[in-house]
Amino acid sequence: MPMLELAVGGELVEVRARDRDAEALVVGLELTTRGLTTDADPERFRVEVPGPKVSEGAGEDERLRISVPATMFKLLAAEGELVDWQEAFHYKHLRVEGDSRVQRLLGQAIEPALTASVSKGAG
């Protein structure tokens, strides 16, 4: 689970800091897999920040649910930069559902980092 903590934890800590109403932010992470003929049951994790604290299974207190194919998650977690996560979301490989307010906060937390990374790449 260290890869989960590394991949998901950083940006969620920033979102949690902006969400003054919450003591903790809990996000569900669903790693989907596909078989040859049918979809297999996804792996589900509960990620809580600050921490992050990762546990197996879905949590009843999730404010967001992030769903992504397991193979893409492994690639993004190991080698992806924030812009890669944004592209995965844009092309609908990564889905985010749940509290629209928290989704907005996540976007606001990520935007400055995306702008900085694009600026570095251009210069």
QUILINUR-V931405 format. One record per residue. N is the residue number from 1. PHI is phi in degrees with one decimal (none if undefined). PSI is psi in whole degrees, -180 to 180 (* if undefined). OMEGA is omega in radians with two decimals (999 if undefined). Layout:
N;PHI;PSI;OMEGA
N;PHI;PSI;OMEGA
This chain:
1;none;-7;3.10
2;-57.6;-34;3.13
3;-63.3;-39;3.09
4;-61.1;-47;-3.12
5;-61.5;-44;-3.13
6;-66.3;-46;-3.03
7;-71.8;-41;-3.00
8;-100.2;-31;-2.98
9;-62.6;-44;-3.00
10;-56.8;-53;-3.10
11;-70.6;-32;-3.13
12;-68.3;-31;3.09
13;-61.4;-43;3.12
14;-64.5;-41;3.12
15;-64.6;-43;-3.13
16;-61.1;-38;3.13
17;-65.1;-30;-3.14
18;-83.6;-19;-3.09
19;-94.0;87;-3.01
20;-68.5;-18;-3.11
21;-78.9;-18;-3.02
22;-105.2;137;3.01
23;-76.6;-35;3.11
24;-142.6;152;3.06
25;-109.6;126;-3.13
26;-115.1;127;-3.12
27;-124.5;138;3.04
28;-92.7;138;3.08
29;-119.1;124;-3.11
30;-116.1;117;3.11
31;-101.5;110;-3.06
32;-91.3;153;3.07
33;-135.9;154;3.13
34;-123.8;133;3.02
35;-91.0;-177;3.13
36;-67.7;-36;-3.07
37;-114.2;-25;-3.11
38;-145.4;166;3.02
39;-77.9;136;3.07
40;-84.3;164;3.09
41;-63.9;134;-3.13
42;-74.6;155;2.97
43;-82.6;137;-3.13
44;-123.0;140;3.13
45;-133.5;150;3.05
46;-109.4;123;-3.12
47;-117.0;123;-3.14
48;-117.7;133;3.02
49;-122.9;148;0.15
50;-70.8;161;-3.11
51;149.6;-90;-0.19
52;-73.0;150;3.04
53;-110.1;119;-3.09
54;-112.4;132;3.06
55;-136.9;156;3.14
56;-76.7;148;3.10
57;97.4;161;3.12
58;-80.4;149;3.08
59;-107.3;144;3.12
60;-74.4;-15;-3.07
61;-104.2;21;-3.13
62;-68.2;133;3.06
63;-93.0;-27;3.09
64;-135.3;157;2.98
65;-130.0;125;3.10
66;-107.5;126;-3.13
67;-121.7;129;-3.08
68;-152.0;144;3.05
69;-59.7;139;-3.07
70;-57.7;-41;-3.13
71;-65.7;-39;3.11
72;-68.4;-40;3.12
73;-59.7;-45;-3.14
74;-60.5;-41;3.12
75;-66.8;-47;3.14
76;-62.7;-41;-3.12
77;-67.0;-38;-3.08
78;-80.4;-41;-2.97
79;-128.5;-12;-3.00
80;-75.6;147;2.99
81;-105.1;173;-3.05
82;-56.5;-38;3.13
83;-63.4;-32;3.09
84;-67.0;-40;3.08
85;-63.7;-41;3.13
86;-62.1;-43;3.11
87;-64.1;-40;3.10
88;-60.2;-39;3.09
89;-68.6;-46;-3.11
90;-58.7;-42;-3.11
91;-88.6;11;3.04
92;64.5;26;2.99
93;-81.1;-27;3.14
94;-117.4;125;-3.13
95;-113.7;140;3.09
96;-124.4;126;3.13
97;-129.6;157;3.06
98;126.3;-155;-3.06
99;-53.8;115;-3.08
100;-64.3;-30;3.11
101;-65.1;-43;3.13
102;-69.6;-35;3.07
103;-61.3;-43;3.10
104;-62.3;-44;3.13
105;-61.0;-39;3.10
106;-62.5;-45;3.09
107;-61.2;-42;3.13
108;-66.8;-34;3.13
109;-73.9;-34;-3.08
110;-82.1;-33;-3.04
111;-53.4;-48;3.14
112;-61.8;-37;3.13
113;-68.7;-38;3.09
114;-64.9;-44;3.12
115;-60.7;-43;3.13
116;-64.7;-41;-3.11
117;-69.8;-35;3.09
118;-68.4;-40;3.12
119;-62.9;-41;3.11
120;-63.7;-41;-3.12
121;-67.5;-31;-3.12
122;-81.3;-23;-3.04
123;-97.1;*;999
